[in-house]
């Protein structure tokens, strides 16, 4: 599979979805997540795999962190699939420790729309 030059429109959509994902995670925005997560969405964090319904239920709970931000975001568009690789930083509320994690999200265009299908995140407890 070769990287293809993405259209500026597809790139802008994926960038916005990544921003929406991060902001929705930080602010318990179940409504926004439910608008763009695929029905077959899964997320894997250390020791836990959640499907879409489980993830939305989890997101509705108070977040164990604050000040979530992303850095070093790289987007690769491979035909109808987009991969987002990035690094996140955040503060754990319980002990005020500063943490960072790597993540990879996979988006796939289906029926003309791009949406997240799989999220792999090494943040513990998110």
C-alpha positions as CSV (number, residue, x, y, z in Angstrom):
1,X,0.0,0.0,0.0
2,X,1.5,3.4,-1.0
3,X,0.8,6.7,0.5
4,X,-1.2,8.8,-1.9
5,X,-1.3,12.6,-2.0
6,X,-4.5,13.3,0.0
7,X,-7.0,15.8,-1.1
8,X,-6.9,19.0,0.9
9,X,-10.6,18.3,1.8
10,X,-9.9,14.8,3.1
11,X,-6.9,16.0,5.1
12,X,-9.0,18.8,6.6
13,X,-11.7,16.4,7.6
14,X,-9.3,14.0,9.3
15,X,-7.6,16.8,11.1
16,X,-11.0,18.1,12.4
17,X,-12.0,14.5,13.4
18,X,-8.8,14.1,15.3
19,X,-9.4,17.5,17.1
20,X,-13.0,16.5,17.8
21,X,-11.9,13.1,19.2
22,X,-9.5,14.8,21.6
23,X,-11.9,17.5,22.7
24,X,-14.7,15.0,23.1
25,X,-12.5,12.8,25.2
26,X,-11.4,15.6,27.5
27,X,-14.9,17.0,28.0
28,X,-17.1,13.9,28.2
29,X,-18.9,14.8,24.9
30,X,-20.8,11.6,24.3
31,X,-23.1,13.3,21.9
32,X,-20.3,14.4,19.6
33,X,-18.6,10.9,19.8
34,X,-21.9,9.3,18.9
35,X,-22.1,11.4,15.8
36,X,-18.9,10.3,14.3
37,X,-17.8,6.9,15.7
38,X,-18.5,4.0,13.4
39,X,-20.9,1.3,14.5
40,X,-18.0,-1.2,14.5
41,X,-15.6,1.2,16.4
42,X,-13.2,-0.4,18.9
43,X,-10.7,1.2,21.2
44,X,-7.8,-0.5,22.9
45,X,-6.0,0.9,25.9
46,X,-3.6,-1.0,28.2
47,X,-5.5,-4.1,29.4
48,X,-8.9,-3.0,28.0
49,X,-10.7,-3.3,24.7
50,X,-14.1,-1.5,24.3
51,X,-16.6,-1.5,21.6
52,X,-18.6,1.6,20.6
53,X,-21.3,1.2,23.2
54,X,-18.9,0.4,26.0
55,X,-16.7,3.4,25.0
56,X,-19.6,5.8,24.9
57,X,-20.6,4.6,28.4
58,X,-17.1,5.0,29.6
59,X,-16.7,8.5,28.1
60,X,-19.9,9.6,30.0
61,X,-18.0,9.2,33.3
62,X,-15.8,11.9,34.7
63,X,-12.4,11.9,33.0
64,X,-9.4,10.8,35.2
65,X,-7.2,13.5,33.6
66,X,-7.2,17.1,32.5
67,X,-5.2,19.4,30.2
68,X,-5.3,16.8,27.3
69,X,-3.4,18.1,24.3
70,X,-1.8,16.4,21.2
71,X,1.6,16.9,19.7
72,X,3.5,15.6,16.7
73,X,0.4,14.6,14.8
74,X,1.1,12.8,11.5
75,X,-1.7,11.9,9.1
76,X,-1.3,9.4,6.4
77,X,-4.0,8.8,3.9
78,X,-3.8,5.4,2.1
79,X,-6.6,5.3,-0.5
80,X,-9.8,5.1,1.6
81,X,-8.0,4.7,5.0
82,X,-6.4,7.4,7.1
83,X,-3.9,6.7,9.9
84,X,-3.3,9.3,12.6
85,X,-0.2,8.9,14.7
86,X,0.4,11.3,17.6
87,X,1.5,12.0,21.1
88,X,-0.8,13.2,23.8
89,X,0.1,14.9,27.1
90,X,-2.2,15.2,30.1
91,X,-2.3,15.6,33.8
92,X,-3.7,12.7,36.0
93,X,-6.2,14.3,38.4
94,X,-5.6,11.8,41.2
95,X,-1.9,12.5,41.7
96,X,-1.3,15.5,39.5
97,X,1.3,13.6,37.6
98,X,2.1,14.7,34.0
99,X,1.9,11.9,31.6
100,X,2.3,11.4,27.9
101,X,1.2,8.6,25.5
102,X,1.4,7.6,21.9
103,X,-1.7,6.9,19.9
104,X,-2.7,5.6,16.5
105,X,-6.3,6.1,15.1
106,X,-7.6,4.5,12.0
107,X,-10.2,6.2,9.9
108,X,-12.0,4.7,6.9
109,X,-14.1,6.3,4.2
110,X,-17.4,4.5,3.9
111,X,-20.2,5.8,1.8
112,X,-18.2,8.9,1.1
113,X,-17.7,9.8,4.8
114,X,-14.5,9.4,6.9
115,X,-15.0,8.2,10.4
116,X,-12.9,6.5,13.2
117,X,-12.9,2.7,13.2
118,X,-10.1,1.7,15.5
119,X,-8.2,3.6,18.2
120,X,-5.0,2.3,19.8
121,X,-3.9,4.3,22.8
122,X,-1.2,3.6,25.3
123,X,-2.7,6.0,27.9
124,X,-3.5,3.9,31.0
125,X,-7.0,4.2,32.2
126,X,-8.4,6.2,29.3
